[in-house]
Amino acid sequence: MRPPEDPEVSAWVAKAAEDLRASNVLAQHAPHLENIIAFHCQQAAEKLLKALLVAVDR
């Protein structure tokens, strides 16, 4: 298994963090945009899953 510090793994985690930050900003400043907030949450989850798959070389 690759460590979290692996460049490809950490890149996916960083991208997921960006989506999570976007969803938090939208939730605070535009809570009526539920679909877009949910989209960014879903994207963060997918990117974290991708990081896990890369880490285990799948």
N, C-alpha and C positions, 0 to 999 in steps of 0.2 A: 504494500500500500504506500502510495506517495504521501509525504508529510504535507500539512496545511501550508507550509512555506514554499512548496513547489510553485514555480511561476504560473503554470497553467491552472492549477487548483486555486491559487490565491486570486488570479484574474477573474475567475468565475464567481468567487465569493465577493469580490469587490463590485462586480456588476450587479449581483443580487442586492448588495447593500445600497447601491444607487437607486434601484427600484423601490426598496423599502423606504428610503429617505423620501423619494417622490410621493409615495403613498401617504406618508406621515404629513408632509407639507400640505398635500391636497386635503387630507382629513381635517387639518387645523384651519385652513384658509378657504376651502371650497367643499364643505361636507356634502353639498348637494350633488356632487359628481361621483356618486357611489360606484357607478360602473367603471369609471377610469381608476378609481382607488382600488377596486377589486382586481382590475387588470394588472396593475403594478404589483399587487400582492401575489397574484398568480405567477407573474413573470419572475419575481424574487424566488418563489418556491421552485420553479423550474430550473433556475440558474443554480440554486443550491443543490438540487438533485444532480445537475450536470457536473458540479464540482465533486460530488461524491462519486459519481461514475468515473470521472477522470482519475480521482484519487485511487480507486480500486482497479484501474486499468481496464474498464469495460467499454 
